[in-house]
Amino acid sequence: MVFLLVFMGMAGGSIWHLQTSLGPTFLRMEHDNALRSAERVVGGLDAQLSNLNTLTRDWAFWDDMYQYALKPNAAFESSNMGVESMKNIGLIGVMVLSPEGAIVGFQGAVQSDAQALRAEDLTAYKAQLMAPLKEAQHGQQCGYLQPRSVLLFLCASRISRSNGSGEPTGVVVMVRELTAAALKEIENQSKESFQLLPLTQSTADEHWSEAALTHLPASRLDVNYSASALTLYYHLPDLAGKPIRTVRLPLTRALVEEGEAVTFRTARQMATIALVTGAMLLLAGHFWLVLPIARLKRDIRSIHKQKAWDTAVRQNRSDEVGALAREINGLLAVIHSQVQALESLSMTDALTGLPNRRHFDQRLADEIRRVQRKAQPLSVLMFDIDYFKQYNDHYGHPSGDVALQKFARVLRDCTRQVDLPARIGGEEFAVLLPDTSEAAALLIAEKILQTLRNAELPHAKSQVSRVLTASAGVASLREGVDAAATLLAQGDQALYAAKAAGRNQALIFSGLA
């Protein structure tokens, strides 16, 4: 009963956590979806400005318009700024301003309220219309305006030659009316139902921020909540940034309602599952879980104590405990392979990939013990790259690393699989040659030196050659020598003798000081 009560308490805590976490999640999803809906609607209003801006820029870079701004003429106005011409491209007004702000040309058409567009309707925003002439501007300005009852939008662009030469000769302004057809198009593209109302002030429950678009600035959305719906209000600004209209976007709260229903269903299911699972675990837990896991624990403790990572735990079951045992065996196999890999890394030189000094010393000790059991020749080669410090100083350490890697490749190419080339110091290398006599070892050393010379790595600071060279010492296991240190010391003495004799050569240990 204690077990069952604890399990039900855990289930109750999980249900409470579910309810407290899903509620804010669904509210956040509702917020994100509503904000995207508003962005689609406002983006449609911004797209109207972008379409007009494209047309305005085409006119602004028209050479005939450039000449007209310098010297107005009736023929251009009649052909391009007449009422019929504007109607064909959906305009209700065109204005050309000089660099000083004077009206060079203007044509206004009748709006949907039966009133004609007037020049003073536009000149009220002269400061904004002349902004494209400033260097800090991008050459165009777009926005909405409402001189009377009809909502209009315009774009202004500085007039320049098509090739960009010369000074701007003014600003061309194009005006369109935001018609019912345009609003319907925005509604179809955004897939949202909205209303464009006169400017209204609402008491908002929340305020959301909306990012700036191509032409419309960043703004604030007013939000009103009810149990089944939320309403967004976007206040459309004019060219001067003053709100002139309100966009009302009503949205249902179906997501939150569905979230509450999902939370309730999930909580009820979790309570039922907890009750049933608790009863089943109460009956079967001890026999099916506790005893097998205790056995696994003993096996793992034994493996850990003996560090026998290649040992597997018993897995004579096909249920979850058996699967756990197999996973443990998989982990043990990974540990075993990683231990082996670490041992390999600890015996490998990171730069050249050759065995390091530790690996070389272990192999040399093994070979000496083998020779002691069965008399066979054993030789070592000791190498030192000539004037390597000067090479590094002249060519740089990265080039020195490349030279060490190439010499390591030469050692691999010139030795047998049974041999062991190794890097035992900075520019010092050694090769262990089992079953190799002193004379044969000298031939191998000379072959390695010649192969290095044939690689023709330039060495401008070498005193023995124009290319990279090395010196080598050869030593073989002699009678009475049974220590690895002695054999290596003899190889070093032969190497020092080769360097003293002028470098770029291989010498055999002679037994003399």
Salt bridges, closest charged atoms under 4 A:
GLU30 OE2 - ARG253 NE 2.79
ASP32 OD1 - HIS31 ND1 3.25
GLU120 OE2 - ARG118 NE 3.85
ASP121 OD1 - ARG118 NH2 2.90
ASP121 OD2 - ARG148 NH1 2.96
GLU187 OE1 - LYS184 NZ 3.37
GLU192 OE2 - ARG40 NH2 2.70
ASP222 OD1 - HIS207 ND1 2.81
ASP222 OD1 - ARG220 NE 3.48
ASP222 OD2 - HIS235 NE2 2.94
GLU258 OE2 - ARG265 NH2 3.57
ASP299 OD1 - ARG314 NH2 3.24
ASP319 OD2 - ARG317 NH2 2.18
ASP349 OD2 - ARG423 NH1 3.27
ASP361 OD1 - ARG357 NE 3.08
ASP366 OD1 - ARG369 NH2 2.21
GLU367 OE2 - ARG363 NE 3.19
GLU367 OE1 - ARG370 NH2 2.76
ASP384 OD1 - LYS499 NZ 3.67
ASP393 OD2 - LYS389 NZ 2.95
ASP419 OD1 - ARG416 NH2 2.61
ASP435 OD1 - ARG370 NH2 3.66
GLU438 OE2 - ARG478 NH2 2.91
